Amino acid sequence: MLTNAGTREIWGEVMPEPRSVEEYGAYVAWHPDGRPVGPHDWSIARALEHGETTHTNEVEIQRFDGRRGAVLMSGAPI
């Protein structure tokens, strides 16, 4: 996965660049109901693994600088 300035701004300057779905485990996030977001829950993983399109899923994230924030996720296979 390639990152850009926007991604680094969201997650913090120091962040892993996953090369497989399992490596998304380095990213810490929670669903609105409090369940942790697992590696296979991320929109990009669902698009890659199942050809699934996801629309605007909001999750709370733990940034790599320790702060928390929220992101909207969506994904689609191309």
N, C-alpha and C positions, 0 to 999 in steps of 0.2 A: 504494500500500500504506500502510495506517495502522500506526503503531507504538504500543506501550503501554509501561508502566513495566517489565514483564518483559522485553520485547524490548530496551529500552535497557540494562537491567541485564546482559543476556547480551553484547551487542555493544559497549557503551560509550555514553556520553551523546551523543557526536557521531557520527552515522551517516547515510548517505544513505537516502532513501526512494525506492526504485525505482518508476518508473511504467511500466516495460516489462521484459520478461524479459531483454533485453540489458543493462539497467542492473544486474542481479545480478552482473555482472562486477566491481563495486566490492567485493563480499564475497569474502574470501579463505578458502578451506577446502580440505581434502584428504580423499579417501576413505581407508578403512583400509589400502588397498594402496599409498598414497602418491601416487596420481594427483590432480591438482588437480580441484576441483569447478568445472565450467564453469557459465555462466549458465543453461543449459538442463538442468543436472543437479539443480537444487534441486527439492525436492518440490512446492513451490507452482508452479513453472514447468511441471513435468510434468502437474500437475492442470489448469492453465490451457490448456496447448497441446494436450494429448492426451486429456484427460478421465481420466487415469490416477490410480489410488489407490496410494499408496506407504505402506509400514508400517515404522516404526522403522529408519531408516537413520542410523547414527552417523557423524559427520564431525568432524574436528579443525578448529577455526576460528582465524583470526588476528583478534582483536578490534581495534577502531579505536583503542584505547589502547595497542596493542602487545603485550598479553598474549595467551596462547593458552588455548584451552579446548576443550571438546567439547560438541556438541549432538546430540540425537536429532531427526531430521526425519521427518515424515509429512505426507501431504497427500491431500486428496480433493476432487473437484469437488462443488459443491452447487448 
